[in-house]
Amino acid sequence: MVLDTELGIDLSNKKEAEYIIKDKLLNKPDYSKLYYIDHKNLKAPIASGSVDIDAMLVVPCSMGTLARIACGISGNLIERAADVSLKESRRLIIAPRETPFNQIHLQNMLSLSRMGAPIVPCMPAFYYRPQDITQLVDFVAGRLLDALGVKHKLYSAWSGS
Ligand SMILES: Cc1cc2nc3c(=O)[nH]c(=O)nc-3n(C[C@H](O)[C@H](O)[C@H](O)COP(=O)(O)O)c2cc1C
């Protein structure tokens, strides 16, 4: 619903969802390592701690999902995979998107941060004078890659002057 409202991407046809996401959302020629899994599919491999994954990012993370992850309520695949990441002591990075925050949001972020999950909000910087929305998005994406330890050229680091 959010994708449809914000980007005009309609995923109501589940059979076409993977194709639509790869075609419209992921502007990359090589899709071989990208998979779409429905969030209701609790039988997916990432729902099990026996499957070794390096890291998980929740981007953007709604305040509802944030709350359910912080409380260990695993009602869908996102929440279950995040729960698995925490129980297996794997890297879990949360990118909340909301403004303003209420005390419940702040407490939930503090809880997850204390559990070792970095909170990397969808909050761009302005020192590099972004010229368009892509540059704002690239900055946030770059900060998330930084949190993963992945090298990138999505934005230039602050040079000090
Ligand atoms: C177009 C649209 C944009 C939304 N953006 C946000 C958002 O940025 N942050 C947020 O916490 N909730 C946002 N919401 C509300 C959540 O989608 C809603 O609270 C939902 O129940 C969250 O559940 P989920 O985490 O399972 O997606 C948005 C809703 C709509 C329709």
The ligand as a MOL file (V3000), in Angstrom:
LIG
                    3D

  0  0  0     0  0            999 V3000
M  V30 BEGIN CTAB
M  V30 COUNTS 31 33 0 0 0
M  V30 BEGIN ATOM
M  V30 1 C 1.4090 5.9660 2.3800 0
M  V30 2 C 1.7360 5.5660 3.7760 0
M  V30 3 C 2.9520 5.8980 4.3260 0
M  V30 4 C 3.2710 5.5260 5.6330 0
M  V30 5 N 4.4720 5.8810 6.1310 0
M  V30 6 C 4.8000 5.5040 7.3860 0
M  V30 7 C 6.0810 5.8130 7.9080 0
M  V30 8 O 6.9100 6.4460 7.2570 0
M  V30 9 N 6.3770 5.4040 9.1660 0
M  V30 10 C 5.4880 4.6910 9.9270 0
M  V30 11 O 5.8300 4.3260 11.0470 0
M  V30 12 N 4.2540 4.3840 9.4460 0
M  V30 13 C 3.8960 4.7740 8.2010 0
M  V30 14 N 2.6610 4.4580 7.7150 0
M  V30 15 C 1.7270 3.7340 8.5750 0
M  V30 16 C 2.0300 2.2480 8.5710 0
M  V30 17 O 1.9560 1.7230 7.2520 0
M  V30 18 C 1.0280 1.5170 9.4680 0
M  V30 19 O 1.2040 1.9440 10.8080 0
M  V30 20 C 1.1760 0.0080 9.3980 0
M  V30 21 O 0.1900 -0.5790 10.2340 0
M  V30 22 C 2.5590 -0.4730 9.8230 0
M  V30 23 O 2.5540 -1.8810 9.7840 0
M  V30 24 P 3.7890 -2.6690 9.1790 0
M  V30 25 O 4.9520 -2.2650 9.9970 0
M  V30 26 O 3.4180 -4.1060 9.3280 0
M  V30 27 O 3.9050 -2.2180 7.7550 0
M  V30 28 C 2.3330 4.8030 6.4100 0
M  V30 29 C 1.1120 4.4510 5.8450 0
M  V30 30 C 0.8060 4.8250 4.5480 0
M  V30 31 C -0.5170 4.4290 3.9550 0
M  V30 END ATOM
M  V30 BEGIN BOND
M  V30 1 1 1 2
M  V30 2 1 2 3
M  V30 3 2 2 30
M  V30 4 2 3 4
M  V30 5 1 4 5
M  V30 6 1 4 28
M  V30 7 2 5 6
M  V30 8 1 6 7
M  V30 9 1 6 13
M  V30 10 2 7 8
M  V30 11 1 7 9
M  V30 12 1 9 10
M  V30 13 2 10 11
M  V30 14 1 10 12
M  V30 15 2 12 13
M  V30 16 1 13 14
M  V30 17 1 14 15
M  V30 18 1 14 28
M  V30 19 1 15 16
M  V30 20 1 16 17
M  V30 21 1 16 18
M  V30 22 1 18 19
M  V30 23 1 18 20
M  V30 24 1 20 21
M  V30 25 1 20 22
M  V30 26 1 22 23
M  V30 27 1 23 24
M  V30 28 2 24 25
M  V30 29 1 24 26
M  V30 30 1 24 27
M  V30 31 2 28 29
M  V30 32 1 29 30
M  V30 33 1 30 31
M  V30 END BOND
M  V30 END CTAB
M  END
